[in-house]
Amino acid sequence: MANELILIVEDNEKNRKLARDVLQFKGYRTIEAETGEDGVTLALAQKPDLILMDYQLPGIDGIEAFRRIRGEASTAHIPIVAVTASAMPEEAKKMKDAGFDGFQTKPINVKEFVQAVVTALSGKEAK
């Protein structure tokens, strides 16, 4: 495993850098977007192996970006993990109900974050 391309959609520069640094250290390639719209555009153009989607973004939110990516046949299969600062149970339920393939809270726990990435990617490979 590793060398997979992961799209990080996150408007906070420090959070983006942490995710990028952890993933690249583990051998993954990364691309990044700061807005939901840019995330959708990059997903359609680059077809990453996994998308890490912040929930609260400028412009369209993570759920709308998720719907647009899943609405396209060429990207509908890509696993998408929600990443949010809200650890409230209703937020987790909302993201699960939307169809996200996983859920991580911020600030990220590096070990759990990496495990969520591995799990999401292995689920993709099983399809």
SEDO-154206 format. One record per atom (N, C-alpha, C, O): residue number from 1; residue in one letter; atom name; x, y, z. Coordinates in nm, 2 decimals. Last residue first. Layout:
! SEDO-154206
(NUM; A; CA; (X; Y; Z))
...
END
This chain:
! SEDO-154206
(127; K; N; (-1.38; -0.34; -0.36))
(127; K; CA; (-1.49; -0.32; -0.46))
(127; K; C; (-1.46; -0.38; -0.59))
(127; K; O; (-1.55; -0.38; -0.68))
(126; A; N; (-1.15; -0.34; -0.22))
(126; A; CA; (-1.24; -0.46; -0.21))
(126; A; C; (-1.36; -0.45; -0.31))
(126; A; O; (-1.42; -0.55; -0.33))
(125; E; N; (-1.04; -0.10; -0.24))
(125; E; CA; (-0.98; -0.21; -0.31))
(125; E; C; (-1.07; -0.33; -0.32))
(125; E; O; (-1.06; -0.41; -0.41))
(124; K; N; (-1.20; 0.05; -0.06))
(124; K; CA; (-1.20; 0.08; -0.21))
(124; K; C; (-1.15; -0.04; -0.29))
(124; K; O; (-1.21; -0.07; -0.39))
(123; G; N; (-1.11; -0.05; 0.18))
(123; G; CA; (-1.25; -0.07; 0.14))
(123; G; C; (-1.27; -0.05; -0.01))
(123; G; O; (-1.35; -0.12; -0.08))
(122; S; N; (-0.86; 0.04; 0.18))
(122; S; CA; (-0.87; -0.10; 0.17))
(122; S; C; (-1.02; -0.14; 0.13))
(122; S; O; (-1.04; -0.24; 0.06))
(121; L; N; (-0.90; 0.32; 0.21))
(121; L; CA; (-0.84; 0.27; 0.09))
(121; L; C; (-0.86; 0.12; 0.07))
(121; L; O; (-0.88; 0.07; -0.04))
(120; A; N; (-1.02; 0.32; 0.47))
(120; A; CA; (-1.10; 0.37; 0.35))
(120; A; C; (-1.04; 0.32; 0.22))
(120; A; O; (-1.11; 0.28; 0.13))
(119; T; N; (-0.81; 0.21; 0.62))
(119; T; CA; (-0.94; 0.14; 0.62))
(119; T; C; (-1.02; 0.19; 0.49))
(119; T; O; (-1.07; 0.10; 0.42))
(118; V; N; (-0.61; 0.41; 0.58))
(118; V; CA; (-0.58; 0.27; 0.54))
(118; V; C; (-0.72; 0.19; 0.53))
(118; V; O; (-0.74; 0.12; 0.43))
(117; V; N; (-0.74; 0.63; 0.70))
(117; V; CA; (-0.70; 0.63; 0.56))
(117; V; C; (-0.68; 0.49; 0.51))
(117; V; O; (-0.73; 0.46; 0.40))
(116; A; N; (-0.77; 0.54; 0.96))
(116; A; CA; (-0.89; 0.57; 0.88))
(116; A; C; (-0.86; 0.57; 0.74))
(116; A; O; (-0.94; 0.53; 0.65))
(115; Q; N; (-0.50; 0.52; 1.04))
(115; Q; CA; (-0.58; 0.40; 1.03))
(115; Q; C; (-0.71; 0.42; 0.95))
(115; Q; O; (-0.75; 0.33; 0.88))
(114; V; N; (-0.44; 0.79; 1.03))
(114; V; CA; (-0.37; 0.70; 0.94))
(114; V; C; (-0.45; 0.57; 0.93))
(114; V; O; (-0.47; 0.52; 0.82))
(113; F; N; (-0.60; 0.87; 1.25))
(113; F; CA; (-0.62; 0.93; 1.12))
(113; F; C; (-0.56; 0.84; 1.01))
(113; F; O; (-0.62; 0.81; 0.91))
(112; E; N; (-0.50; 0.73; 1.47))
(112; E; CA; (-0.64; 0.71; 1.42))
(112; E; C; (-0.66; 0.76; 1.28))
(112; E; O; (-0.73; 0.70; 1.20))
(111; K; N; (-0.25; 0.86; 1.48))
(111; K; CA; (-0.26; 0.71; 1.46))
(111; K; C; (-0.40; 0.67; 1.41))
(111; K; O; (-0.41; 0.59; 1.32))
(110; V; N; (-0.31; 1.13; 1.51))
(110; V; CA; (-0.23; 1.08; 1.39))
(110; V; C; (-0.25; 0.93; 1.37))
(110; V; O; (-0.28; 0.89; 1.26))
(109; N; N; (-0.60; 1.28; 1.56))
(109; N; CA; (-0.52; 1.19; 1.63))
(109; N; C; (-0.44; 1.11; 1.52))
(109; N; O; (-0.50; 1.04; 1.44))
(108; I; N; (-0.67; 1.61; 1.47))
(108; I; CA; (-0.66; 1.47; 1.43))
(108; I; C; (-0.57; 1.40; 1.53))
(108; I; O; (-0.47; 1.46; 1.58))
(107; P; N; (-0.89; 1.83; 1.65))
(107; P; CA; (-0.76; 1.80; 1.59))
(107; P; C; (-0.74; 1.65; 1.57))
(107; P; O; (-0.79; 1.57; 1.65))
(106; K; N; (-1.13; 1.67; 1.43))
(106; K; CA; (-1.01; 1.76; 1.45))
(106; K; C; (-1.01; 1.81; 1.59))
(106; K; O; (-1.11; 1.83; 1.65))
(105; T; N; (-1.24; 1.34; 1.36))
(105; T; CA; (-1.26; 1.47; 1.42))
(105; T; C; (-1.12; 1.54; 1.43))
(105; T; O; (-1.02; 1.48; 1.43))
(104; Q; N; (-1.36; 1.16; 1.08))
(104; Q; CA; (-1.25; 1.19; 1.17))
(104; Q; C; (-1.27; 1.32; 1.23))
(104; Q; O; (-1.32; 1.42; 1.16))
(103; F; N; (-1.52; 0.90; 0.92))
(103; F; CA; (-1.54; 1.02; 0.99))
(103; F; C; (-1.42; 1.04; 1.08))
(103; F; O; (-1.39; 0.95; 1.16))
(102; G; N; (-1.62; 0.74; 0.61))
(102; G; CA; (-1.56; 0.74; 0.74))
(102; G; C; (-1.57; 0.88; 0.79))
(102; G; O; (-1.63; 0.97; 0.73))
(101; D; N; (-1.76; 0.76; 0.38))
(101; D; CA; (-1.70; 0.63; 0.40))
(101; D; C; (-1.63; 0.63; 0.54))
(101; D; O; (-1.59; 0.52; 0.58))
(100; F; N; (-2.08; 0.93; 0.37))
(100; F; CA; (-1.94; 0.93; 0.38))
(100; F; C; (-1.88; 0.80; 0.42))
(100; F; O; (-1.95; 0.72; 0.49))
(99; G; N; (-2.36; 0.95; 0.35))
(99; G; CA; (-2.29; 0.84; 0.28))
(99; G; C; (-2.14; 0.84; 0.28))
(99; G; O; (-2.07; 0.77; 0.21))
(98; A; N; (-2.53; 1.09; 0.50))
(98; A; CA; (-2.50; 1.15; 0.37))
(98; A; C; (-2.42; 1.05; 0.29))
(98; A; O; (-2.43; 1.05; 0.16))
(97; D; N; (-2.52; 0.95; 0.74))
(97; D; CA; (-2.64; 0.94; 0.66))
(97; D; C; (-2.62; 1.00; 0.52))
(97; D; O; (-2.68; 0.95; 0.42))
(96; K; N; (-2.27; 1.02; 0.83))
(96; K; CA; (-2.29; 0.88; 0.79))
(96; K; C; (-2.41; 0.87; 0.71))
(96; K; O; (-2.41; 0.80; 0.61))
(95; M; N; (-2.32; 1.29; 0.87))
(95; M; CA; (-2.22; 1.26; 0.77))
(95; M; C; (-2.24; 1.11; 0.73))
(95; M; O; (-2.22; 1.08; 0.61))
(94; K; N; (-2.51; 1.28; 1.08))
(94; K; CA; (-2.54; 1.35; 0.95))
(94; K; C; (-2.45; 1.31; 0.84))
(94; K; O; (-2.49; 1.29; 0.73))
(93; K; N; (-2.37; 1.14; 1.28))
(93; K; CA; (-2.49; 1.08; 1.21))
(93; K; C; (-2.52; 1.15; 1.08))
(93; K; O; (-2.55; 1.08; 0.98))
(92; A; N; (-2.18; 1.34; 1.34))
(92; A; CA; (-2.14; 1.21; 1.29))
(92; A; C; (-2.25; 1.14; 1.22))
(92; A; O; (-2.23; 1.08; 1.11))
(91; E; N; (-2.36; 1.53; 1.44))
(91; E; CA; (-2.28; 1.56; 1.32))
(91; E; C; (-2.23; 1.43; 1.26))
(91; E; O; (-2.23; 1.42; 1.14))
(90; E; N; (-2.46; 1.41; 1.66))
(90; E; CA; (-2.56; 1.44; 1.55))
(90; E; C; (-2.48; 1.47; 1.42))
(90; E; O; (-2.53; 1.45; 1.31))
(89; P; N; (-2.24; 1.39; 1.83))
(89; P; CA; (-2.30; 1.26; 1.77))
(89; P; C; (-2.39; 1.29; 1.66))
(89; P; O; (-2.40; 1.22; 1.56))
(88; M; N; (-1.97; 1.62; 1.79))
(88; M; CA; (-2.11; 1.59; 1.83))
(88; M; C; (-2.17; 1.47; 1.76))
(88; M; O; (-2.15; 1.46; 1.64))
(87; A; N; (-1.73; 1.71; 1.72))
(87; A; CA; (-1.74; 1.57; 1.76))
(87; A; C; (-1.88; 1.53; 1.81))
(87; A; O; (-1.90; 1.43; 1.88))
(86; S; N; (-1.62; 1.92; 1.47))
(86; S; CA; (-1.74; 1.89; 1.56))
(86; S; C; (-1.74; 1.74; 1.59))
(86; S; O; (-1.75; 1.65; 1.50))
(85; A; N; (-1.43; 1.95; 1.29))
(85; A; CA; (-1.40; 1.99; 1.43))
(85; A; C; (-1.51; 1.95; 1.53))
(85; A; O; (-1.49; 1.96; 1.65))
(84; T; N; (-1.39; 1.68; 1.05))
(84; T; CA; (-1.46; 1.79; 1.11))
(84; T; C; (-1.42; 1.82; 1.25))
(84; T; O; (-1.37; 1.74; 1.32))
(83; V; N; (-1.39; 1.50; 0.76))
(83; V; CA; (-1.31; 1.55; 0.87))
(83; V; C; (-1.37; 1.68; 0.92))
(83; V; O; (-1.39; 1.77; 0.85))
(82; A; N; (-1.51; 1.21; 0.59))
(82; A; CA; (-1.54; 1.35; 0.65))
(82; A; C; (-1.44; 1.38; 0.76))
(82; A; O; (-1.41; 1.29; 0.84))
(81; V; N; (-1.38; 1.05; 0.32))
(81; V; CA; (-1.38; 1.05; 0.46))
(81; V; C; (-1.41; 1.19; 0.51))
(81; V; O; (-1.33; 1.29; 0.47))
(80; I; N; (-1.47; 0.87; 0.04))
(80; I; CA; (-1.46; 1.01; 0.09))
(80; I; C; (-1.48; 1.00; 0.25))
(80; I; O; (-1.58; 0.95; 0.29))
(79; P; N; (-1.37; 0.67; -0.23))
(79; P; CA; (-1.41; 0.68; -0.09))
(79; P; C; (-1.38; 0.82; -0.04))
(79; P; O; (-1.28; 0.88; -0.08))
(78; I; N; (-1.50; 0.68; -0.56))
(78; I; CA; (-1.39; 0.72; -0.47))
(78; I; C; (-1.44; 0.73; -0.32))
(78; I; O; (-1.54; 0.80; -0.30))
(77; H; N; (-1.71; 0.62; -0.73))
(77; H; CA; (-1.65; 0.51; -0.65))
(77; H; C; (-1.55; 0.55; -0.55))
(77; H; O; (-1.50; 0.47; -0.47))
(76; A; N; (-1.77; 0.86; -0.87))
(76; A; CA; (-1.87; 0.80; -0.77))
(76; A; C; (-1.81; 0.69; -0.68))
(76; A; O; (-1.86; 0.67; -0.57))
(75; T; N; (-1.63; 0.96; -1.07))
(75; T; CA; (-1.57; 0.98; -0.93))
(75; T; C; (-1.66; 0.92; -0.83))
(75; T; O; (-1.63; 0.92; -0.71))
(74; S; N; (-1.76; 0.91; -1.31))
(74; S; CA; (-1.61; 0.89; -1.31))
(74; S; C; (-1.55; 0.90; -1.17))
(74; S; O; (-1.44; 0.86; -1.14))
(73; A; N; (-2.03; 0.99; -1.26))
(73; A; CA; (-1.99; 0.85; -1.28))
(73; A; C; (-1.84; 0.82; -1.26))
(73; A; O; (-1.80; 0.72; -1.21))
(72; E; N; (-2.11; 1.22; -1.01))
(72; E; CA; (-2.04; 1.20; -1.14))
(72; E; C; (-1.99; 1.05; -1.15))
(72; E; O; (-1.93; 1.00; -1.06))
(71; G; N; (-2.20; 1.23; -0.75))
(71; G; CA; (-2.30; 1.24; -0.86))
(71; G; C; (-2.24; 1.22; -1.00))
(71; G; O; (-2.31; 1.21; -1.10))
(70; R; N; (-1.99; 1.24; -0.59))
(70; R; CA; (-2.06; 1.11; -0.60))
(70; R; C; (-2.16; 1.11; -0.71))
(70; R; O; (-2.20; 1.01; -0.76))
(69; I; N; (-1.94; 1.51; -0.61))
(69; I; CA; (-1.84; 1.41; -0.65))
(69; I; C; (-1.90; 1.28; -0.68))
(69; I; O; (-1.87; 1.21; -0.77))
(68; R; N; (-2.17; 1.63; -0.51))
(68; R; CA; (-2.13; 1.65; -0.65))
(68; R; C; (-2.03; 1.55; -0.70))
(68; R; O; (-2.04; 1.51; -0.82))
(67; R; N; (-2.17; 1.53; -0.25))
(67; R; CA; (-2.28; 1.50; -0.34))
(67; R; C; (-2.24; 1.52; -0.49))
(67; R; O; (-2.28; 1.44; -0.57))
(66; F; N; (-1.94; 1.65; -0.15))
(66; F; CA; (-1.95; 1.51; -0.15))
(66; F; C; (-2.05; 1.47; -0.25))
(66; F; O; (-2.03; 1.38; -0.33))
(65; A; N; (-2.02; 1.92; -0.16))
(65; A; CA; (-1.90; 1.88; -0.25))
(65; A; C; (-1.91; 1.72; -0.26))
(65; A; O; (-1.89; 1.67; -0.37))
(64; E; N; (-2.22; 1.91; 0.03))
(64; E; CA; (-2.26; 1.94; -0.11))
(64; E; C; (-2.14; 1.90; -0.20))
(64; E; O; (-2.17; 1.85; -0.31))
(63; I; N; (-2.07; 1.84; 0.26))
(63; I; CA; (-2.17; 1.75; 0.21))
(63; I; C; (-2.21; 1.78; 0.07))
(63; I; O; (-2.23; 1.69; -0.01))
(62; G; N; (-1.89; 2.06; 0.28))
(62; G; CA; (-1.84; 1.93; 0.25))
(62; G; C; (-1.94; 1.83; 0.20))
(62; G; O; (-1.92; 1.75; 0.12))
(61; D; N; (-2.04; 2.35; 0.12))
(61; D; CA; (-1.99; 2.27; 0.23))
(61; D; C; (-1.95; 2.13; 0.19))
(61; D; O; (-1.97; 2.09; 0.07))
(60; I; N; (-1.94; 2.61; -0.11))
(60; I; CA; (-2.02; 2.49; -0.08))
(60; I; C; (-1.96; 2.41; 0.03))
(60; I; O; (-1.83; 2.40; 0.05))
(59; G; N; (-1.78; 2.86; 0.06))
(59; G; CA; (-1.85; 2.83; -0.06))
(59; G; C; (-1.94; 2.71; -0.03))
(59; G; O; (-2.01; 2.71; 0.08))
(58; P; N; (-1.55; 2.72; 0.29))
(58; P; CA; (-1.60; 2.84; 0.23))
(58; P; C; (-1.67; 2.80; 0.10))
(58; P; O; (-1.63; 2.70; 0.03))
(57; L; N; (-1.66; 2.44; 0.49))
(57; L; CA; (-1.57; 2.50; 0.39))
(57; L; C; (-1.63; 2.63; 0.34))
(57; L; O; (-1.75; 2.65; 0.35))
(56; Q; N; (-1.69; 2.19; 0.71))
(56; Q; CA; (-1.72; 2.33; 0.70))
(56; Q; C; (-1.62; 2.39; 0.61))
(56; Q; O; (-1.50; 2.41; 0.65))
(55; Y; N; (-1.58; 1.93; 0.66))
(55; Y; CA; (-1.72; 1.95; 0.66))
(55; Y; C; (-1.76; 2.10; 0.64))
(55; Y; O; (-1.84; 2.13; 0.56))
(54; D; N; (-1.31; 1.82; 0.45))
(54; D; CA; (-1.36; 1.90; 0.57))
(54; D; C; (-1.51; 1.92; 0.55))
(54; D; O; (-1.56; 1.93; 0.44))
(53; M; N; (-1.24; 1.51; 0.33))
(53; M; CA; (-1.32; 1.63; 0.31))
(53; M; C; (-1.36; 1.70; 0.44))
(53; M; O; (-1.43; 1.64; 0.52))
(52; L; N; (-1.02; 1.33; 0.15))
(52; L; CA; (-1.04; 1.37; 0.29))
(52; L; C; (-1.11; 1.51; 0.29))
(52; L; O; (-1.05; 1.61; 0.24))
(51; I; N; (-1.05; 1.08; -0.08))
(51; I; CA; (-1.07; 1.22; -0.05))
(51; I; C; (-1.09; 1.24; 0.09))
(51; I; O; (-1.18; 1.17; 0.15))
(50; L; N; (-0.85; 0.85; -0.28))
(50; L; CA; (-0.93; 0.88; -0.15))
(50; L; C; (-0.94; 1.03; -0.14))
(50; L; O; (-0.85; 1.11; -0.18))
(49; D; N; (-0.74; 0.85; -0.52))
(49; D; CA; (-0.78; 0.72; -0.46))
(49; D; C; (-0.86; 0.73; -0.34))
(49; D; O; (-0.94; 0.64; -0.30))
(48; P; N; (-0.85; 1.10; -0.76))
(48; P; CA; (-0.77; 1.05; -0.65))
(48; P; C; (-0.82; 0.91; -0.60))
(48; P; O; (-0.94; 0.88; -0.62))
(47; K; N; (-0.90; 1.23; -1.02))
(47; K; CA; (-0.95; 1.10; -0.98))
(47; K; C; (-0.86; 1.04; -0.87))
(47; K; O; (-0.80; 0.93; -0.89))
(46; Q; N; (-0.84; 1.48; -1.13))
(46; Q; CA; (-0.73; 1.40; -1.09))
(46; Q; C; (-0.77; 1.25; -1.05))
(46; Q; O; (-0.68; 1.16; -1.05))
(45; A; N; (-1.08; 1.61; -1.21))
(45; A; CA; (-0.96; 1.61; -1.29))
(45; A; C; (-0.86; 1.51; -1.26))
(45; A; O; (-0.80; 1.45; -1.35))
(44; L; N; (-1.26; 1.56; -1.00))
(44; L; CA; (-1.30; 1.53; -1.13))
(44; L; C; (-1.18; 1.52; -1.23))
(44; L; O; (-1.17; 1.43; -1.31))
(43; A; N; (-1.11; 1.66; -0.78))
(43; A; CA; (-1.15; 1.52; -0.78))
(43; A; C; (-1.19; 1.48; -0.92))
(43; A; O; (-1.15; 1.37; -0.96))
(42; L; N; (-1.08; 1.93; -0.86))
(42; L; CA; (-0.97; 1.85; -0.85))
(42; L; C; (-1.00; 1.70; -0.85))
(42; L; O; (-0.94; 1.62; -0.91))
(41; T; N; (-1.36; 2.01; -0.84))
(41; T; CA; (-1.28; 2.03; -0.96))
(41; T; C; (-1.16; 1.94; -0.97))
(41; T; O; (-1.14; 1.87; -1.07))
(40; V; N; (-1.41; 1.96; -0.57))
(40; V; CA; (-1.49; 1.89; -0.67))
(40; V; C; (-1.41; 1.90; -0.80))
(40; V; O; (-1.40; 1.79; -0.87))
(39; G; N; (-1.23; 2.14; -0.45))
(39; G; CA; (-1.22; 2.00; -0.42))
(39; G; C; (-1.29; 1.92; -0.53))
(39; G; O; (-1.24; 1.82; -0.57))
(38; D; N; (-1.33; 2.39; -0.54))
(38; D; CA; (-1.20; 2.34; -0.59))
(38; D; C; (-1.18; 2.19; -0.56))
(38; D; O; (-1.11; 2.12; -0.64))
(37; E; N; (-1.57; 2.38; -0.39))
(37; E; CA; (-1.57; 2.39; -0.54))
(37; E; C; (-1.44; 2.34; -0.60))
(37; E; O; (-1.44; 2.26; -0.69))
(36; G; N; (-1.48; 2.38; -0.13))
(36; G; CA; (-1.55; 2.27; -0.18))
(36; G; C; (-1.55; 2.27; -0.33))
(36; G; O; (-1.54; 2.16; -0.39))
(35; T; N; (-1.13; 2.50; -0.10))
(35; T; CA; (-1.28; 2.52; -0.10))
(35; T; C; (-1.35; 2.39; -0.15))
(35; T; O; (-1.29; 2.31; -0.22))
(34; E; N; (-0.87; 2.42; -0.11))
(34; E; CA; (-0.91; 2.50; 0.01))
(34; E; C; (-1.06; 2.52; 0.01))
(34; E; O; (-1.12; 2.56; 0.12))
(33; A; N; (-0.70; 2.12; -0.18))
(33; A; CA; (-0.80; 2.22; -0.22))
(33; A; C; (-0.84; 2.29; -0.10))
(33; A; O; (-0.85; 2.23; 0.01))
(32; E; N; (-0.42; 1.92; -0.29))
(32; E; CA; (-0.50; 1.99; -0.19))
(32; E; C; (-0.59; 2.09; -0.25))
(32; E; O; (-0.56; 2.15; -0.36))
(31; I; N; (-0.27; 1.59; -0.30))
(31; I; CA; (-0.31; 1.72; -0.37))
(31; I; C; (-0.41; 1.78; -0.28))
(31; I; O; (-0.47; 1.72; -0.19))
(30; T; N; (-0.02; 1.35; -0.23))
(30; T; CA; (-0.13; 1.44; -0.19))
(30; T; C; (-0.15; 1.55; -0.29))
(30; T; O; (-0.05; 1.60; -0.35))
(29; R; N; (0.08; 1.01; -0.19))
(29; R; CA; (0.09; 1.14; -0.27))
(29; R; C; (-0.03; 1.22; -0.23))
(29; R; O; (-0.14; 1.16; -0.21))
(28; Y; N; (0.21; 0.83; 0.09))
(28; Y; CA; (0.10; 0.87; 0.00))
(28; Y; C; (0.14; 1.00; -0.08))
(28; Y; O; (0.22; 1.08; -0.03))
(27; G; N; (0.40; 0.77; 0.28))
(27; G; CA; (0.42; 0.73; 0.15))
(27; G; C; (0.31; 0.76; 0.05))
(27; G; O; (0.32; 0.71; -0.07))
(26; K; N; (0.39; 0.88; 0.53))
(26; K; CA; (0.35; 0.74; 0.52))
(26; K; C; (0.36; 0.69; 0.37))
(26; K; O; (0.32; 0.57; 0.35))
(25; F; N; (0.46; 1.14; 0.47))
(25; F; CA; (0.55; 1.06; 0.55))
(25; F; C; (0.52; 0.91; 0.54))
(25; F; O; (0.61; 0.82; 0.54))
(24; Q; N; (0.22; 1.21; 0.35))
(24; Q; CA; (0.34; 1.20; 0.27))
(24; Q; C; (0.45; 1.12; 0.34))
(24; Q; O; (0.52; 1.04; 0.28))
(23; L; N; (0.05; 1.22; 0.58))
(23; L; CA; (0.03; 1.13; 0.46))
(23; L; C; (0.15; 1.11; 0.38))
(23; L; O; (0.18; 0.99; 0.33))
(22; V; N; (0.17; 1.41; 0.74))
(22; V; CA; (0.15; 1.28; 0.79))
(22; V; C; (0.13; 1.18; 0.67))
(22; V; O; (0.20; 1.07; 0.67))
(21; D; N; (0.16; 1.64; 0.57))
(21; D; CA; (0.29; 1.59; 0.62))
(21; D; C; (0.28; 1.44; 0.67))
(21; D; O; (0.37; 1.36; 0.64))
(20; R; N; (-0.12; 1.67; 0.52))
(20; R; CA; (-0.02; 1.64; 0.41))
(20; R; C; (0.11; 1.58; 0.46))
(20; R; O; (0.16; 1.48; 0.40))
(19; A; N; (-0.21; 1.72; 0.78))
(19; A; CA; (-0.26; 1.60; 0.70))
(19; A; C; (-0.16; 1.57; 0.59))
(19; A; O; (-0.13; 1.45; 0.57))
(18; L; N; (-0.07; 1.96; 0.83))
(18; L; CA; (-0.05; 1.84; 0.92))
(18; L; C; (-0.10; 1.71; 0.84))
(18; L; O; (-0.03; 1.61; 0.84))
(17; K; N; (-0.16; 2.13; 0.62))
(17; K; CA; (-0.02; 2.09; 0.63))
(17; K; C; (0.00; 1.97; 0.72))
(17; K; O; (0.08; 1.88; 0.68))
(16; R; N; (-0.43; 2.15; 0.69))
(16; R; CA; (-0.39; 2.09; 0.56))
(16; R; C; (-0.25; 2.04; 0.57))
(16; R; O; (-0.22; 1.93; 0.52))
(15; N; N; (-0.42; 2.28; 0.94))
(15; N; CA; (-0.48; 2.14; 0.93))
(15; N; C; (-0.44; 2.07; 0.80))
(15; N; O; (-0.41; 1.95; 0.80))
(14; K; N; (-0.30; 2.52; 0.85))
(14; K; CA; (-0.23; 2.43; 0.94))
(14; K; C; (-0.28; 2.29; 0.94))
(14; K; O; (-0.21; 2.19; 0.95))
(13; E; N; (-0.50; 2.62; 0.67))
(13; E; CA; (-0.37; 2.59; 0.62))
(13; E; C; (-0.29; 2.50; 0.72))
(13; E; O; (-0.23; 2.40; 0.67))
(12; N; N; (-0.83; 2.53; 0.63))
(12; N; CA; (-0.73; 2.57; 0.73))
(12; N; C; (-0.59; 2.53; 0.69))
(12; N; O; (-0.57; 2.41; 0.68))
(11; D; N; (-0.99; 2.41; 0.44))
(11; D; CA; (-0.96; 2.55; 0.43))
(11; D; C; (-0.86; 2.60; 0.53))
(11; D; O; (-0.81; 2.71; 0.51))
(10; E; N; (-0.95; 2.11; 0.26))
(10; E; CA; (-0.94; 2.17; 0.39))
(10; E; C; (-0.91; 2.32; 0.38))
(10; E; O; (-0.81; 2.35; 0.31))
(9; V; N; (-0.92; 1.82; 0.12))
(9; V; CA; (-1.00; 1.94; 0.10))
(9; V; C; (-1.02; 2.00; 0.24))
(9; V; O; (-1.10; 1.95; 0.32))
(8; I; N; (-0.69; 1.63; -0.03))
(8; I; CA; (-0.72; 1.69; 0.10))
(8; I; C; (-0.80; 1.81; 0.07))
(8; I; O; (-0.74; 1.91; 0.01))
(7; L; N; (-0.67; 1.33; -0.20))
(7; L; CA; (-0.71; 1.47; -0.21))
(7; L; C; (-0.75; 1.52; -0.07))
(7; L; O; (-0.84; 1.46; -0.01))
(6; I; N; (-0.41; 1.11; -0.26))
(6; I; CA; (-0.52; 1.15; -0.17))
(6; I; C; (-0.54; 1.30; -0.18))
(6; I; O; (-0.45; 1.38; -0.18))
(5; L; N; (-0.30; 0.84; -0.44))
(5; L; CA; (-0.32; 0.98; -0.44))
(5; L; C; (-0.44; 1.02; -0.35))
(5; L; O; (-0.55; 0.96; -0.37))
(4; E; N; (-0.07; 0.59; -0.31))
(4; E; CA; (-0.20; 0.63; -0.36))
(4; E; C; (-0.21; 0.78; -0.35))
(4; E; O; (-0.15; 0.84; -0.27))
(3; N; N; (0.16; 0.52; -0.19))
(3; N; CA; (0.17; 0.58; -0.32))
(3; N; C; (0.04; 0.62; -0.38))
(3; N; O; (0.03; 0.67; -0.49))
(2; A; N; (0.03; 0.24; 0.00))
(2; A; CA; (0.09; 0.37; -0.01))
(2; A; C; (0.12; 0.40; -0.16))
(2; A; O; (0.09; 0.32; -0.25))
(1; M; N; (0.08; -0.12; 0.00))
(1; M; CA; (0.00; 0.00; 0.00))
(1; M; C; (0.09; 0.12; 0.00))
(1; M; O; (0.21; 0.11; 0.00))
END
